[in-house]
Amino acid sequence: MDTLREGPLDGRLALVTGAASGIGRSITERFHADGATVIAADIDLAGVELLHRSLGDRVVPMHCDVTSTESLAAVAEEATRRGGLHIAVANAGRGTYSSILDHSLDEWRAILDLCLPGVFLTVQHSARAMVDGGSIITISSLNGTQPAAGMGAYCTAKAGVVMLTQVAAMELGARGIRVNSIAPGLVETSATSAFWVVPGVVDEFVENTTLGRFAQPSDVASMAAFLASDDSAFVSGSMFRVDGGASTKRYPDLPSAFQRLAASAE
Ligand SMILES: NC(=O)c1ccc[n+]([C@@H]2O[C@H](COP(=O)([O-])OP(=O)(O)OC[C@H]3O[C@@H](n4cnc5c(N)ncnc54)[C@H](O)[C@@H]3O)[C@@H](O)[C@H]2O)c1
């Protein structure tokens, strides 16, 4: 529950999209622990209401679909009513597995829509509702710079997020608003649970990660807390990998792993 304590984000208002689960949930918990009030926005309203019940009134649950202009406008209105945003995290996103040859256009568009226009709309509406000197954080991915066979739509969208972050930093710098991106490697969340089902995939991830492990959501939340705080006052337009050094090696061979799984099921 809410407690009286001093934290680096005391008195700040933050928005986190995709706050009901995984990385977004961990960032919400961390910002709350650091003293912020957090608008926890998600299509999963029950999930963010649960967070509100467990953490208290400094978590404000809101239904929000980041692919909808109306939805984000409503979130921005609530933020403005509360005095304006200091921090926004464009976190909601998901991937899919399909080769380019087999990819359905509908699924390609759905991934792109969530991961790229969804981030654009979040940045746009957050910036409109943000006080000067705020901090916007986008969640891209290791796959924004490291290709993965079978993840064409996701990789393409995340590469776009990295560039969008830099352009937003240029455009918003005059208002003292900093815009940065966090690029996680493999993080254990519900979104990646399939990797634990396909034999060998997680081992291959870990072998190709310099620090020899996968991440927990709190690893990403620590970087978000830094980028949200005054400790990063002169940091903007940058992408921060939280990947344990995975970008220095290679991405796992997902098509071979999925082929092995299919063969073992026959
Ligand atoms: N897990 C990883 O290994 C990993 C690695 C790199 C980047 N990322 C990125 O981190 C972000 C969070 O991923 P995660 O692993 O925590 O996933 P997750 O599935 O655990 O959580 C995603 C959350 O987003 C919400 N969401 C989905 N569509 C939405 C929409 N249209 N509007 C609002 N909310 C919506 C879901 O309800 C869910 O609560 C994503 O952008 C993902 O691409 C994850």
The ligand as a Gaussian input file, in Angstrom:
#p B3LYP/6-31G(d) Opt

LIG

0 1
 N        9.671000     -10.164000     -23.200000
 C       10.719000      -9.940000     -23.967000
 O       11.627000     -10.786000     -24.119000
 C       10.853000      -8.637000     -24.698000
 C       12.064000      -8.337000     -25.334000
 C       12.208000      -7.157000     -26.026000
 C       11.170000      -6.246000     -26.063000
 N        9.997000      -6.526000     -25.441000
 C        8.928000      -5.547000     -25.534000
 O        8.504000      -5.195000     -24.241000
 C        7.141000      -4.797000     -24.285000
 C        6.356000      -5.550000     -23.204000
 O        6.446000      -6.932000     -23.474000
 P        6.189000      -8.038000     -22.379000
 O        7.135000      -9.131000     -22.638000
 O        6.124000      -7.429000     -21.027000
 O        4.732000      -8.549000     -22.838000
 P        3.450000      -9.004000     -22.008000
 O        2.629000      -9.774000     -22.978000
 O        3.820000      -9.628000     -20.718000
 O        2.722000      -7.612000     -21.709000
 C        2.193000      -6.822000     -22.739000
 C        1.028000      -6.001000     -22.197000
 O        0.559000      -5.158000     -23.262000
 C       -0.850000      -5.168000     -23.244000
 N       -1.363000      -4.817000     -24.562000
 C       -1.419000      -5.591000     -25.670000
 N       -2.001000      -4.926000     -26.681000
 C       -2.317000      -3.696000     -26.195000
 C       -2.942000      -2.558000     -26.752000
 N       -3.384000      -2.556000     -28.018000
 N       -3.083000      -1.459000     -25.985000
 C       -2.663000      -1.462000     -24.697000
 N       -2.077000      -2.515000     -24.106000
 C       -1.917000      -3.621000     -24.849000
 C       -1.215000      -6.593000     -22.836000
 O       -2.556000      -6.664000     -22.357000
 C       -0.173000      -6.858000     -21.766000
 O       -0.614000      -6.471000     -20.485000
 C        6.663000      -5.055000     -25.702000
 O        6.738000      -3.868000     -26.472000
 C        7.663000      -6.061000     -26.220000
 O        7.788000      -6.040000     -27.619000
 C        9.807000      -7.712000     -24.765000

